[in-house]
Amino acid sequence: MRISRLIDTVGSALALQLLFVLTALPLITALPAALALQNEWERFRLGERTTVASFFAAFAAAWRARWLPGVLAPVFCAMLFVTYTFWAAVPGWPGVLAMGLLAGLAFVALCCWLSILATATAAQMRGDGLLPWMRNASGELLMRFPRYLLGLAVMITWFCALRFSFPLALVGSGILPALLAHWAANPKTAMTAD
């Protein structure tokens, strides 16, 4: 019985990950795709049935409600990348200092990403608008900051492992942040579907 439950959990996680990758290919849909994945994973954890149709319904709802941050997130990442490559070309301590500040900004942005994912399902259930949702996400981040930092360390380790095995990106680019966000926001529960 436990083996069949494990196979069901892994199969559902991989199916949700595949749907995430397909819907996040255009970069401006990455945030709605991540929100849909987070919503469907929470539904799966609660014992509800998740289907391709329910994922796409969650994706469509996330796109309608959260299109603006979905567009701004890739723009922010592109600006961070361009700024980082500029300062990487500057010799001496000004370049090193600027790259360190940009790395710190990227770490904070990734922690914010995890807290946004952690509060997404509750915000959707309450019908929160964008500003109340972001306020709740920032409060969640500040309340459990050490857990989000540990989640960030795991995520960075995962992305470093991508250097050696790129197919890990297809397996963990969406489900790993979803699991880490759930773990950071719910310290007393397990990350799997119990």
C-alpha positions in Angstrom: 0.0 0.0 0.0 2.8 2.4 0.9 4.6 1.6 -2.4 1.6 2.4 -4.5 1.1 5.7 -2.6 4.8 6.5 -3.3 4.5 5.7 -7.0 1.3 7.8 -7.1 3.0 10.7 -5.4 6.1 10.6 -7.7 4.0 10.2 -10.8 1.8 13.1 -9.9 4.8 15.3 -9.1 6.4 14.4 -12.4 3.1 15.0 -14.3 2.7 18.4 -12.6 6.4 19.2 -13.4 5.9 18.4 -17.1 2.8 20.6 -17.2 4.8 23.4 -15.5 7.6 23.2 -18.1 5.1 23.2 -21.0 3.3 26.3 -19.7 6.4 28.1 -18.5 8.2 28.0 -21.8 7.2 31.5 -22.8 8.9 33.2 -19.9 6.1 35.6 -19.1 3.9 32.7 -18.1 6.5 31.3 -15.6 4.8 32.9 -12.5 1.2 31.8 -13.4 2.6 28.3 -14.3 4.3 28.1 -10.9 1.2 29.3 -9.1 -0.9 26.6 -10.9 1.7 24.0 -10.0 1.6 25.1 -6.4 -2.2 25.1 -6.3 -2.4 21.6 -7.8 0.3 20.2 -5.6 -1.6 21.5 -2.5 -4.8 19.9 -3.9 -3.0 16.6 -4.4 -1.6 16.8 -0.8 -5.1 17.2 0.5 -6.3 14.1 -1.3 -8.1 15.8 -4.1 -7.8 14.5 -7.7 -5.6 16.6 -10.0 -5.9 16.4 -13.7 -4.5 18.1 -16.8 -7.8 20.0 -17.1 -7.6 21.2 -13.5 -4.0 22.3 -14.0 -4.9 24.4 -17.0 -7.9 25.8 -15.2 -5.6 26.9 -12.4 -3.1 28.2 -14.9 -5.8 30.3 -16.7 -7.1 31.6 -13.3 -3.5 32.5 -12.2 -2.8 34.3 -15.6 -6.0 36.3 -15.3 -5.4 37.3 -11.7 -1.6 37.6 -11.7 -0.5 38.6 -15.2 1.3 41.8 -14.1 3.8 40.1 -11.8 4.1 37.4 -14.4 5.3 39.9 -16.9 7.5 41.9 -14.4 9.4 38.8 -13.1 11.2 38.0 -16.3 11.9 41.7 -16.9 13.5 41.9 -13.4 15.6 38.8 -14.1 16.7 40.2 -17.5 17.7 43.5 -15.8 19.6 41.6 -13.1 21.4 39.6 -15.7 22.4 42.6 -17.8 23.5 44.5 -14.7 25.5 41.6 -13.4 27.3 41.1 -16.8 28.1 44.8 -16.9 29.7 44.8 -13.4 31.5 41.5 -14.1 33.4 43.4 -16.8 34.5 46.2 -14.4 37.9 45.4 -13.0 38.8 45.8 -9.4 36.9 46.2 -6.2 34.0 48.3 -7.6 33.0 45.4 -9.8 33.4 42.8 -7.0 31.3 45.0 -4.6 28.6 45.6 -7.2 28.4 41.8 -8.1 28.2 41.0 -4.4 25.3 43.5 -3.9 23.5 42.0 -7.0 24.0 38.5 -5.7 22.4 39.6 -2.4 19.5 41.1 -4.3 19.1 37.9 -6.3 19.1 35.9 -3.0 16.4 38.1 -1.5 14.4 37.9 -4.8 14.5 34.1 -4.7 13.4 34.1 -1.0 10.5 36.3 -2.1 9.7 33.9 -4.9 9.4 31.1 -2.3 7.2 33.1 0.0 5.0 34.2 -2.9 4.5 30.5 -3.8 3.9 29.6 -0.2 1.0 32.2 0.1 -0.5 31.7 -3.4 -3.0 29.0 -2.6 -4.4 30.8 0.5 -4.5 34.1 -1.4 -6.4 32.5 -4.2 -8.9 30.9 -1.8 -9.5 34.2 0.0 -9.8 36.1 -3.3 -7.0 38.5 -2.4 -5.9 41.1 -4.9 -2.3 41.6 -5.8 -1.4 44.1 -3.0 -2.9 42.1 -0.1 -1.3 38.9 -1.5 2.2 40.6 -1.7 1.7 42.0 1.8 0.9 38.5 3.1 3.9 37.1 1.2 6.3 39.7 2.7 4.9 39.0 6.2 5.3 35.3 5.7 8.9 35.9 4.5 9.8 38.0 7.5 8.1 35.6 10.0 10.0 32.5 8.8 13.1 34.1 7.2 15.5 31.4 8.4 13.4 28.6 6.9 13.3 30.5 3.6 17.0 31.0 3.7 17.5 27.3 4.2 15.1 26.7 1.3 17.1 29.1 -0.8 20.3 27.2 0.1 18.7 23.9 -1.1 17.5 25.6 -4.3 20.9 27.1 -5.0 22.5 23.6 -4.4 20.0 22.2 -6.9 20.8 24.8 -9.5 24.5 24.1 -9.0 23.8 20.4 -9.7 22.3 21.5 -13.0 25.8 22.3 -14.2 26.6 18.5 -14.1 23.2 17.2 -15.2 21.0 19.5 -17.2 18.0 17.1 -17.3 17.5 17.9 -13.6 16.0 21.2 -14.8 13.2 19.3 -16.4 12.6 17.4 -13.2 12.9 20.1 -10.6 12.5 23.6 -11.9 8.9 23.8 -10.8 8.2 21.1 -8.2 11.4 21.8 -6.1 10.4 25.5 -5.4 6.8 24.3 -4.7 8.0 21.8 -2.2 10.5 24.2 -0.6 7.8 26.9 -0.3 5.4 24.4 1.3 8.2 23.3 3.7 9.1 26.8 4.7 5.5 27.9 5.3 4.4 24.8 7.1 7.1 23.7 9.5 4.9 21.1 11.2 3.9 19.2 8.1 5.8 16.9 5.8 6.5 17.9 2.2 4.9 14.8 0.7 1.3 13.8 0.4 0.5 12.0 3.6 
